[in-house]
């Protein structure tokens, strides 16, 4: 297993980050225990979760994933020091989480304490904002006209960001969190937080996790360039585009128990004709290269300059093994060239 520094922090994290959002809906406590044990045995030291999980999000599954991880931690207390544990505070829009309101300083304090209780630990290594208070171009909103930036009250949002940083500082000083990060944000969000941190001597955002895959590469090059030069770790989530890059949904297939058989909060917006045309091309390239489609997609993400650690998920142990093995691969120049040709043909398929 290879490791990278987590942005401007001193923390080394594995190039593979174990995502956990299916634990509590598609996966049981026993499944999670097996996945954590196996990941650690392979050198993975980075685990990512969120108060909102498991998914699809709803009131009945809220906090379940953190609870499952907490049960494992309680049974394996000696291993806590070997894990870089990341969690996230949910943003606005979910009425069963703090009334659906914006992230506030008070909300940060409450959410951290609640997560610590569920996780059965004294500290969270990386605490992230799941999405910003303002509307951001994520979750299918990356097309022109989906977000009207000129309607945003810049000063009001900047003031909110300062309040958030002040609350995060309180948690850092109390020893409840070590580092802070972002999720589903933009270059303006990153740079505004960095500017506020420097101006007011507040905790620095060390990372950002955004959706990034062969089907959704909009962060390249501008946001990733920003991360490299500002020393912010870039953590891709959904590198398999909710599983479609594994090829399992081709020709209208819906295997039992898979994510696309579940009700989605934002619908199946990735399910487009261009998506499936692109996936068919990538599946053919994987077969030609002698690896699985999932491994092709994961190895490609891992080889993108500026990527720190890729968040992977699996609903069974065999998938997890296959996915972790992808990070031992180096795609040849010829394979990368052929991938590039498909990317040019389907740059934004959904």
Secondary structure, 3 states (H helix, E strand, C coil): CCEEECCCCCCEEECEEEECCCECCCECHHHHHHHHHHHHHCCCCEEECCCCCCCCCCCCCCCHHHHHHHHHHHHCHHHHHHCEEEEEECCCCCCCCHHHCCCCHHHHHHHHHHHHHHHCCCCEEEEEECCCCCCCCCCCCCCCCCCCHHHCCHHHHHHHHHHHHHHHHHHHHCCCEEEEEEECCCHHHHHHHHHHHHHHCCCCEEEEEEECECCECCCCCHHHHHHHHHCCEEEEECCCCCCHHHCCCHHHCCCCCCHHHCCCCCCCCCCCHHHHHHHHHHHHHHHHHCCCHHHHHHHHHHCCCCECCEEECCCCHHHHHHHHHHHHCCCCHHHHHHHHHHHHHCCCCC
